Amino acid sequence: MPLKLKSPLAIFDLETTGTSIANDRIIELSFVKVGIKGEKEVKTMRINPEMPIPYESSVVHGIYDEDVKDAPTFKSVAKNLGKWLEGCDLGGFNAIKFDVPILVEEFLRADVDFEVTNRRLIDAQRIFHMMEKRTLSAAYQFYCGKELVGAHGAEADTLATLEVLEAQVERYDGQDVTDNLGNKIGVIANDMDKLHELTFNKLVDLAGRLGYNSKDEVIFKFGKHKDKLVSDVFKQEPSYYDWMMNAEFPLDTKRKLTEIRLKEMKL
């Protein structure tokens, strides 16, 4: 079933040096951009991460230092990639927890403004887990009846994810989604707004270090100040802001903290 789009949808997958949003780097990226009329454009490239690729990561995705030594850096392609993605919603498989945050980090390091707050974010994995509970290879077999050849290659995973999302929408269109207690939390529909609401948890920062309490106030989600208001912590312990800004937290998290701090200073 073709997706009903209000904006172009860029499904993507990344291969990286590791799993740390703050410290690891992209080594391969692949996007399939689907236009409002259904036209598709694929963009795949290797990236020089400007750091060694750990052997244990190479074993998973099959990309070694030698494979990317002559590839462009992310900074050298960031401006053109950002322009190509202008106006696009973003989607992927487990994209919201990892691929989106690390992509935003790379754009921030390259000094390219790439905001996601004005984009719909669609995660096919969350739909899959809500409705069937299983991996991309299993999802591809289940929904599309095909074996995923080249799993853990960015382009193969990207194209498979698009097929899975299209098949999910066709299979579940109009069906209710319930939580583990049986409470209805939404409906599957061929509508990117509804899929965004179902698959994207409300976050302050993409890494999930910050969150909202029941009153929609920003709180810390980790450490000694977990569940405390960020504004209260900064008033009572101003050095905590400085510590976080100098520690290895994602740039996106630091940006949100700075926005909160500046807002509080103006009050």
QUIFEN-V707294 format. One record per pair of residues at least 24 apart in sequence whose C-alpha atoms are under 10 Angstrom apart, sorted by the first residue. I is the first residue (numbers start at 1). J is the second residue. D is the distance in Angstrom with one decimal. If there is no record, write none. Layout:
i->I j->J d->D
i->I j->J d->D
This chain:
i->1 j->163 d->9.3
i->1 j->165 d->9.3
i->1 j->166 d->5.6
i->1 j->167 d->6.6
i->1 j->168 d->8.9
i->1 j->169 d->7.1
i->1 j->170 d->5.4
i->1 j->171 d->9.0
i->1 j->190 d->8.9
i->2 j->37 d->9.2
i->2 j->38 d->7.0
i->2 j->163 d->9.7
i->2 j->165 d->9.7
i->2 j->166 d->6.4
i->2 j->167 d->9.0
i->2 j->169 d->8.8
i->2 j->170 d->8.5
i->2 j->190 d->8.7
i->3 j->34 d->8.9
i->3 j->35 d->9.8
i->3 j->36 d->8.6
i->3 j->37 d->9.2
i->3 j->38 d->7.6
i->3 j->162 d->9.8
i->3 j->165 d->8.6
i->3 j->166 d->6.4
i->3 j->167 d->9.7
i->3 j->169 d->7.8
i->3 j->170 d->9.1
i->3 j->189 d->9.8
i->3 j->190 d->6.2
i->3 j->191 d->7.8
i->3 j->192 d->8.5
i->4 j->35 d->9.9
i->4 j->36 d->7.4
i->4 j->37 d->8.7
i->4 j->38 d->8.6
i->4 j->166 d->10.0
i->4 j->169 d->10.0
i->4 j->189 d->9.5
i->4 j->190 d->5.8
i->4 j->191 d->6.1
i->4 j->192 d->7.4
i->5 j->34 d->8.7
i->5 j->35 d->7.7
i->5 j->36 d->5.3
i->5 j->37 d->8.1
i->5 j->38 d->8.5
i->5 j->89 d->9.3
i->5 j->190 d->8.4
i->5 j->191 d->7.1
i->5 j->192 d->6.6
i->5 j->193 d->9.4
i->6 j->35 d->9.2
i->6 j->36 d->6.5
i->6 j->37 d->9.8
i->6 j->88 d->9.6
i->6 j->89 d->9.2
i->6 j->191 d->8.5
i->6 j->192 d->7.5
i->6 j->193 d->9.0
i->7 j->34 d->9.0
i->7 j->35 d->7.3
i->7 j->36 d->6.1
i->7 j->37 d->9.9
i->7 j->87 d->6.7
i->7 j->88 d->6.0
i->7 j->89 d->6.5
i->7 j->90 d->10.0
i->7 j->119 d->9.1
i->7 j->120 d->9.0
i->7 j->192 d->8.8
i->8 j->33 d->6.7
i->8 j->34 d->5.5
i->8 j->35 d->4.6
i->8 j->36 d->5.5
i->8 j->37 d->8.9
i->8 j->38 d->8.8
i->8 j->39 d->9.4
i->8 j->40 d->9.6
i->8 j->85 d->8.8
i->8 j->86 d->9.1
i->8 j->87 d->6.9
i->8 j->88 d->4.8
i->8 j->89 d->6.2
i->8 j->90 d->8.7
i->9 j->33 d->5.7
i->9 j->34 d->5.2
i->9 j->35 d->6.7
i->9 j->36 d->8.1
i->9 j->38 d->9.6
i->9 j->40 d->9.5
i->9 j->85 d->9.0
i->9 j->87 d->8.8
i->9 j->88 d->5.3
i->9 j->89 d->4.7
i->9 j->90 d->5.8
i->9 j->91 d->7.0
i->9 j->119 d->9.6
i->9 j->120 d->8.7
i->9 j->121 d->9.2
i->9 j->122 d->9.1
i->9 j->162 d->9.9
i->9 j->192 d->9.1
i->10 j->34 d->6.2
i->10 j->35 d->8.7
i->10 j->40 d->9.4
i->10 j->41 d->9.2
i->10 j->42 d->9.3
i->10 j->84 d->9.9
i->10 j->85 d->7.4
i->10 j->87 d->9.7
i->10 j->88 d->6.1
i->10 j->89 d->6.1
i->10 j->90 d->4.9
i->10 j->91 d->6.0
i->10 j->92 d->8.3
i->10 j->121 d->9.7
i->10 j->122 d->9.7
i->10 j->158 d->9.7
i->10 j->162 d->9.4
i->11 j->42 d->9.5
i->11 j->88 d->9.6
i->11 j->89 d->8.5
i->11 j->90 d->5.9
i->11 j->91 d->4.4
i->11 j->92 d->5.1
i->11 j->93 d->8.6
i->11 j->95 d->9.1
i->11 j->121 d->9.8
i->11 j->122 d->8.6
i->11 j->123 d->9.3
i->11 j->124 d->9.7
i->11 j->157 d->9.9
i->11 j->158 d->6.4
i->11 j->159 d->8.1
i->11 j->160 d->9.9
i->11 j->161 d->7.5
i->11 j->162 d->6.5
i->11 j->165 d->9.7
i->12 j->42 d->9.5
i->12 j->43 d->9.3
i->12 j->44 d->9.4
i->12 j->90 d->7.5
i->12 j->91 d->6.4
i->12 j->92 d->5.3
i->12 j->93 d->8.2
i->12 j->95 d->8.0
i->12 j->99 d->8.1
i->12 j->100 d->9.1
i->12 j->154 d->7.9
i->12 j->155 d->8.2
i->12 j->157 d->8.3
i->12 j->158 d->5.3
i->12 j->159 d->8.4
i->12 j->161 d->8.3
i->12 j->162 d->8.9
i->13 j->44 d->9.6
i->13 j->91 d->8.9
i->13 j->92 d->6.4
i->13 j->93 d->7.5
i->13 j->94 d->9.1
i->13 j->95 d->7.6
i->13 j->98 d->9.8
i->13 j->99 d->6.7
i->13 j->100 d->9.3
i->13 j->103 d->9.9
i->13 j->152 d->9.2
i->13 j->153 d->8.6
i->13 j->154 d->5.3
i->13 j->155 d->7.3
i->13 j->156 d->9.0
i->13 j->157 d->6.6
i->13 j->158 d->5.4
i->13 j->159 d->9.2
i->13 j->161 d->8.8
i->14 j->44 d->9.8
i->14 j->46 d->9.9
i->14 j->92 d->9.6
i->14 j->95 d->9.1
i->14 j->98 d->9.1
i->14 j->99 d->6.2
i->14 j->100 d->9.3
i->14 j->102 d->8.9
i->14 j->103 d->8.4
i->14 j->152 d->9.2
i->14 j->153 d->8.6
i->14 j->154 d->5.8
i->14 j->155 d->8.9
i->14 j->157 d->9.1
i->14 j->158 d->8.8
i->15 j->46 d->9.1
i->15 j->47 d->9.5
i->15 j->57 d->9.1
i->15 j->58 d->9.6
i->15 j->60 d->9.5
i->15 j->61 d->7.0
i->15 j->62 d->9.7
i->15 j->63 d->8.6
i->15 j->99 d->8.9
i->15 j->152 d->7.7
i->15 j->153 d->7.5
i->15 j->154 d->6.3
i->15 j->155 d->10.0
i->16 j->47 d->9.4
i->16 j->49 d->8.4
i->16 j->53 d->8.3
i->16 j->54 d->9.9
i->16 j->57 d->7.8
i->16 j->58 d->9.1
i->16 j->61 d->8.6
i->16 j->63 d->9.3
i->16 j->99 d->9.4
i->16 j->102 d->9.0
i->17 j->49 d->7.7
i->17 j->51 d->8.3
i->17 j->52 d->7.8
i->17 j->53 d->5.1
i->17 j->54 d->6.5
i->17 j->55 d->9.2
i->17 j->56 d->9.3
i->17 j->57 d->6.2
i->17 j->58 d->7.9
i->17 j->61 d->9.6
i->17 j->63 d->9.3
i->17 j->64 d->9.6
i->17 j->65 d->10.0
i->18 j->53 d->8.0
i->18 j->54 d->7.5
i->18 j->56 d->8.8
i->18 j->57 d->6.2
i->18 j->58 d->9.3
i->19 j->57 d->9.1
i->19 j->98 d->7.8
i->19 j->99 d->9.8
i->19 j->102 d->9.1
i->20 j->98 d->8.8
i->20 j->102 d->8.3
i->20 j->248 d->10.0
i->20 j->249 d->9.8
i->20 j->250 d->9.1
i->21 j->97 d->9.5
i->21 j->98 d->7.2
i->21 j->99 d->8.8
i->21 j->100 d->9.7
i->21 j->101 d->6.6
i->21 j->102 d->5.1
i->21 j->103 d->8.9
i->21 j->104 d->9.5
i->21 j->105 d->7.4
i->21 j->106 d->9.5
i->21 j->206 d->9.6
i->21 j->207 d->7.5
i->21 j->248 d->9.8
i->21 j->249 d->8.4
i->21 j->250 d->6.4
i->21 j->251 d->9.3
i->21 j->252 d->9.9
i->22 j->101 d->9.1
i->22 j->102 d->7.5
i->22 j->105 d->7.2
i->22 j->106 d->9.4
i->22 j->207 d->9.1
i->22 j->248 d->6.4
i->22 j->249 d->5.8
i->22 j->250 d->4.4
i->22 j->251 d->7.2
i->22 j->252 d->9.2
i->22 j->253 d->9.6
i->23 j->102 d->9.2
i->23 j->105 d->9.4
i->23 j->248 d->7.6
i->23 j->249 d->8.7
i->23 j->250 d->8.0
i->24 j->49 d->8.4
i->24 j->51 d->8.8
i->24 j->53 d->9.2
i->24 j->102 d->8.1
i->24 j->105 d->9.6
i->24 j->106 d->9.5
i->25 j->49 d->5.5
i->25 j->50 d->8.3
i->25 j->51 d->8.0
i->25 j->52 d->9.9
i->25 j->53 d->9.1
i->25 j->74 d->8.9
i->25 j->102 d->7.6
i->25 j->103 d->8.9
i->25 j->105 d->9.0
i->25 j->106 d->7.4
i->26 j->50 d->9.8
i->26 j->73 d->9.2
i->26 j->74 d->7.7
i->26 j->99 d->9.5
i->26 j->102 d->7.8
i->26 j->103 d->7.9
i->26 j->106 d->7.8
i->27 j->51 d->9.9
i->27 j->53 d->8.6
i->27 j->63 d->7.9
i->27 j->64 d->9.3
i->27 j->65 d->9.4
i->27 j->67 d->9.4
i->27 j->68 d->7.2
i->27 j->71 d->9.0
i->27 j->72 d->9.8
i->27 j->73 d->8.9
i->27 j->74 d->8.7
i->27 j->154 d->9.8
i->28 j->61 d->9.7
i->28 j->63 d->8.5
i->28 j->68 d->8.8
i->28 j->71 d->9.7
i->28 j->74 d->9.8
i->28 j->153 d->8.4
i->28 j->154 d->6.6
i->28 j->155 d->9.0
i->29 j->74 d->10.0
i->29 j->99 d->9.8
i->29 j->103 d->9.5
i->29 j->153 d->9.2
i->29 j->154 d->6.0
i->29 j->155 d->7.6
i->29 j->158 d->9.2
i->30 j->153 d->9.0
i->30 j->154 d->5.5
i->30 j->155 d->5.2
i->30 j->156 d->8.8
i->30 j->157 d->8.7
i->30 j->158 d->6.5
i->30 j->159 d->8.9
i->31 j->85 d->9.5
i->31 j->90 d->9.6
i->31 j->91 d->9.5
i->31 j->92 d->9.4
i->31 j->154 d->8.5
i->31 j->155 d->7.4
i->31 j->158 d->6.6
i->31 j->159 d->8.5
i->32 j->91 d->9.7
i->32 j->155 d->8.5
i->32 j->158 d->6.9
i->32 j->159 d->7.0
i->32 j->161 d->9.8
i->32 j->162 d->8.0
i->33 j->84 d->9.3
i->33 j->85 d->8.3
i->33 j->88 d->8.1
i->33 j->89 d->9.4
i->33 j->90 d->9.1
i->33 j->91 d->9.8
i->33 j->162 d->9.8
i->34 j->88 d->9.0
i->34 j->89 d->9.8
i->34 j->162 d->9.3
i->35 j->88 d->9.0
i->42 j->155 d->8.4
i->42 j->158 d->9.3
i->42 j->159 d->8.8
i->43 j->81 d->9.4
i->43 j->84 d->9.8
i->43 j->155 d->8.5
i->44 j->154 d->7.7
i->44 j->155 d->6.5
i->44 j->158 d->9.7
i->45 j->71 d->8.3
i->45 j->72 d->8.8
i->45 j->77 d->10.0
i->45 j->154 d->9.0
i->45 j->155 d->9.1
i->46 j->70 d->9.2
i->46 j->71 d->6.0
i->46 j->72 d->7.5
i->46 j->73 d->8.9
i->46 j->74 d->9.3
i->46 j->154 d->9.6
i->47 j->71 d->5.3
i->47 j->72 d->5.5
i->47 j->73 d->5.5
i->47 j->74 d->6.1
i->47 j->75 d->9.6
i->47 j->76 d->9.6
i->47 j->77 d->9.1
i->48 j->72 d->5.6
i->48 j->73 d->4.8
i->48 j->74 d->7.2
i->48 j->75 d->9.8
i->49 j->73 d->6.4
i->49 j->74 d->7.4
i->49 j->75 d->9.8
i->50 j->74 d->9.3
i->60 j->151 d->9.7
i->60 j->152 d->7.1
i->60 j->153 d->9.5
i->61 j->150 d->9.5
i->61 j->151 d->8.4
i->61 j->152 d->5.3
i->61 j->153 d->6.3
i->61 j->154 d->8.7
i->62 j->152 d->8.2
i->62 j->153 d->8.1
i->63 j->153 d->9.1
i->73 j->110 d->9.8
i->74 j->103 d->9.9
i->74 j->106 d->7.1
i->74 j->107 d->8.1
i->74 j->109 d->9.1
i->74 j->110 d->7.4
i->75 j->106 d->7.8
i->75 j->107 d->7.6
i->75 j->108 d->9.5
i->75 j->109 d->7.6
i->75 j->110 d->4.8
i->75 j->111 d->8.3
i->75 j->112 d->8.6
i->76 j->110 d->8.2
i->77 j->107 d->9.8
i->77 j->110 d->9.2
i->78 j->106 d->8.2
i->78 j->107 d->6.4
i->78 j->108 d->9.6
i->78 j->109 d->9.7
i->78 j->110 d->6.7
i->78 j->111 d->8.7
i->78 j->112 d->6.8
i->78 j->113 d->9.7
i->78 j->114 d->9.6
i->79 j->107 d->8.5
i->79 j->110 d->8.3
i->79 j->111 d->8.9
i->79 j->112 d->6.3
i->79 j->113 d->8.9
i->79 j->114 d->9.6
i->80 j->112 d->9.9
i->81 j->107 d->9.5
i->81 j->112 d->9.8
i->82 j->107 d->8.1
i->82 j->112 d->7.4
i->82 j->113 d->8.0
i->82 j->114 d->6.7
i->82 j->115 d->9.9
i->83 j->112 d->9.8
i->83 j->114 d->9.3
i->85 j->114 d->9.1
i->86 j->114 d->8.7
i->86 j->115 d->9.8
i->86 j->119 d->9.8
i->87 j->118 d->8.8
i->87 j->119 d->7.6
i->88 j->116 d->9.6
i->88 j->118 d->9.6
i->88 j->119 d->6.9
i->88 j->120 d->8.3
i->88 j->121 d->9.7
i->89 j->116 d->8.4
i->89 j->118 d->8.5
i->89 j->119 d->4.9
i->89 j->120 d->4.9
i->89 j->121 d->6.1
i->89 j->122 d->7.9
i->89 j->192 d->8.7
i->89 j->196 d->9.6
i->90 j->116 d->8.4
i->90 j->119 d->7.0
i->90 j->120 d->6.4
i->90 j->121 d->5.0
i->90 j->122 d->6.3
i->90 j->123 d->8.6
i->90 j->196 d->9.7
i->91 j->120 d->8.2
i->91 j->121 d->5.7
i->91 j->122 d->4.5
i->91 j->123 d->5.6
i->91 j->124 d->7.4
i->91 j->125 d->9.9
i->91 j->158 d->9.5
i->91 j->161 d->8.8
i->91 j->162 d->8.6
i->91 j->165 d->9.3
i->91 j->196 d->9.3
i->91 j->199 d->10.0
i->92 j->121 d->8.6
i->92 j->122 d->6.7
i->92 j->123 d->5.3
i->92 j->124 d->6.1
i->92 j->125 d->7.7
i->92 j->126 d->9.9
i->92 j->157 d->9.0
i->92 j->158 d->7.2
i->92 j->159 d->9.8
i->92 j->160 d->9.9
i->92 j->161 d->6.4
i->92 j->162 d->7.8
i->92 j->165 d->8.9
i->93 j->122 d->8.6
i->93 j->123 d->5.6
i->93 j->124 d->5.1
i->93 j->125 d->4.8
i->93 j->126 d->7.9
i->93 j->127 d->9.5
i->93 j->128 d->9.3
i->93 j->135 d->9.1
i->93 j->136 d->7.3
i->93 j->157 d->8.4
i->93 j->158 d->8.2
i->93 j->160 d->9.5
i->93 j->161 d->6.3
i->93 j->162 d->9.1
i->93 j->164 d->9.4
i->93 j->165 d->9.2
i->94 j->122 d->9.4
i->94 j->123 d->6.1
i->94 j->124 d->7.2
i->94 j->125 d->5.4
i->94 j->126 d->7.2
i->94 j->135 d->9.8
i->94 j->136 d->9.4
i->94 j->199 d->9.8
i->95 j->121 d->8.4
i->95 j->122 d->8.0
i->95 j->123 d->6.0
i->95 j->124 d->8.4
i->95 j->125 d->8.1
i->95 j->126 d->9.5
i->95 j->200 d->9.8
i->96 j->121 d->7.3
i->96 j->122 d->7.9
i->96 j->123 d->6.5
i->96 j->124 d->9.9
i->96 j->125 d->9.5
i->96 j->126 d->9.3
i->96 j->199 d->8.4
i->96 j->200 d->7.0
i->96 j->201 d->8.6
i->96 j->206 d->7.6
i->96 j->207 d->9.1
i->97 j->123 d->9.3
i->97 j->200 d->9.5
i->97 j->201 d->9.8
i->97 j->206 d->7.4
i->97 j->207 d->7.1
i->97 j->208 d->8.4
i->98 j->206 d->8.6
i->98 j->207 d->8.1
i->100 j->206 d->7.7
i->100 j->207 d->9.5
i->101 j->205 d->8.7
i->101 j->206 d->5.4
i->101 j->207 d->6.4
i->101 j->208 d->9.7
i->101 j->250 d->8.5
i->101 j->251 d->9.7
i->101 j->252 d->8.0
i->101 j->253 d->9.9
i->102 j->206 d->8.9
i->102 j->207 d->8.9
i->102 j->250 d->8.6
i->102 j->251 d->9.9
i->102 j->252 d->9.5
i->104 j->206 d->8.7
i->104 j->250 d->9.5
i->104 j->251 d->8.7
i->104 j->252 d->7.4
i->105 j->206 d->9.7
i->105 j->250 d->6.8
i->105 j->251 d->6.2
i->105 j->252 d->6.6
i->105 j->253 d->9.7
i->106 j->251 d->9.3
i->108 j->250 d->9.8
i->108 j->251 d->7.1
i->108 j->252 d->7.7
i->108 j->255 d->9.8
i->109 j->251 d->8.1
i->116 j->206 d->9.5
i->117 j->204 d->9.9
i->119 j->193 d->9.9
i->119 j->196 d->9.2
i->120 j->192 d->6.9
i->120 j->193 d->6.8
i->120 j->194 d->9.5
i->120 j->195 d->8.5
i->120 j->196 d->5.6
i->120 j->197 d->8.6
i->120 j->199 d->9.9
i->120 j->200 d->8.5
i->121 j->192 d->8.4
i->121 j->193 d->8.9
i->121 j->195 d->8.2
i->121 j->196 d->5.3
i->121 j->197 d->8.6
i->121 j->198 d->9.8
i->121 j->199 d->7.5
i->121 j->200 d->6.3
i->121 j->201 d->9.7
i->122 j->165 d->9.2
i->122 j->192 d->7.4
i->122 j->193 d->9.0
i->122 j->194 d->9.4
i->122 j->195 d->6.1
i->122 j->196 d->5.1
i->122 j->197 d->8.6
i->122 j->198 d->8.4
i->122 j->199 d->5.9
i->122 j->200 d->6.8
i->123 j->161 d->9.4
i->123 j->165 d->8.7
i->123 j->195 d->8.1
i->123 j->196 d->7.8
i->123 j->198 d->8.8
i->123 j->199 d->5.5
i->123 j->200 d->7.3
i->124 j->161 d->7.1
i->124 j->162 d->8.5
i->124 j->164 d->7.4
i->124 j->165 d->5.7
i->124 j->166 d->9.4
i->124 j->168 d->8.2
i->124 j->169 d->9.8
i->124 j->195 d->9.1
i->124 j->199 d->7.8
i->125 j->161 d->8.8
i->125 j->164 d->9.3
i->125 j->165 d->8.9
i->125 j->199 d->8.4
i->126 j->195 d->9.8
i->126 j->198 d->8.1
i->126 j->199 d->5.6
i->126 j->200 d->8.6
i->127 j->165 d->8.5
i->127 j->168 d->7.7
i->127 j->169 d->9.4
i->127 j->172 d->9.7
i->127 j->177 d->9.0
i->127 j->188 d->8.5
i->127 j->195 d->8.3
i->127 j->198 d->7.8
i->127 j->199 d->6.7
i->128 j->164 d->8.9
i->128 j->165 d->8.9
i->128 j->168 d->7.7
i->130 j->177 d->7.2
i->130 j->178 d->7.9
i->130 j->179 d->7.9
i->130 j->180 d->9.2
i->130 j->198 d->9.5
i->130 j->199 d->9.3
i->131 j->168 d->9.1
i->131 j->172 d->8.5
i->131 j->175 d->9.8
i->131 j->176 d->9.7
i->131 j->177 d->7.5
i->131 j->178 d->9.0
i->131 j->188 d->9.8
i->136 j->160 d->7.9
i->136 j->161 d->7.3
i->136 j->164 d->8.5
i->137 j->161 d->9.6
i->137 j->164 d->10.0
i->139 j->163 d->9.9
i->139 j->164 d->6.7
i->139 j->165 d->9.6
i->139 j->167 d->9.9
i->139 j->168 d->9.5
i->140 j->164 d->5.9
i->140 j->165 d->9.6
i->140 j->167 d->9.3
i->142 j->167 d->9.6
i->143 j->167 d->5.9
i->143 j->168 d->7.0
i->143 j->170 d->9.8
i->143 j->171 d->8.4
i->144 j->168 d->9.5
i->166 j->190 d->8.9
i->169 j->195 d->9.4
i->204 j->252 d->9.7
i->204 j->253 d->8.3
i->204 j->256 d->7.3
i->204 j->257 d->9.5
i->205 j->250 d->9.1
i->205 j->251 d->9.7
i->205 j->252 d->6.4
i->205 j->253 d->5.4
i->205 j->254 d->8.8
i->205 j->255 d->8.7
i->205 j->256 d->6.6
i->205 j->257 d->8.9
i->206 j->250 d->8.9
i->206 j->252 d->7.0
i->206 j->253 d->7.3
i->206 j->256 d->9.8
i->207 j->249 d->8.9
i->207 j->250 d->7.3
i->207 j->251 d->9.8
i->207 j->252 d->8.0
i->207 j->253 d->7.0
i->208 j->253 d->8.3
i->209 j->249 d->8.9
i->209 j->250 d->9.4
i->209 j->253 d->7.1
i->210 j->253 d->7.8
i->210 j->256 d->8.8
i->210 j->257 d->8.8
i->218 j->257 d->9.9
i->218 j->260 d->8.8
i->230 j->257 d->8.2
i->230 j->260 d->8.0
i->230 j->261 d->8.6
i->231 j->257 d->9.5
i->231 j->260 d->7.3
i->231 j->261 d->7.2
i->231 j->263 d->9.5
i->231 j->264 d->6.9
i->231 j->265 d->9.9
i->232 j->264 d->9.8
i->234 j->260 d->9.6
i->234 j->261 d->7.5
i->234 j->264 d->9.0
i->235 j->261 d->9.5
i->235 j->264 d->9.0
i->235 j->265 d->9.8
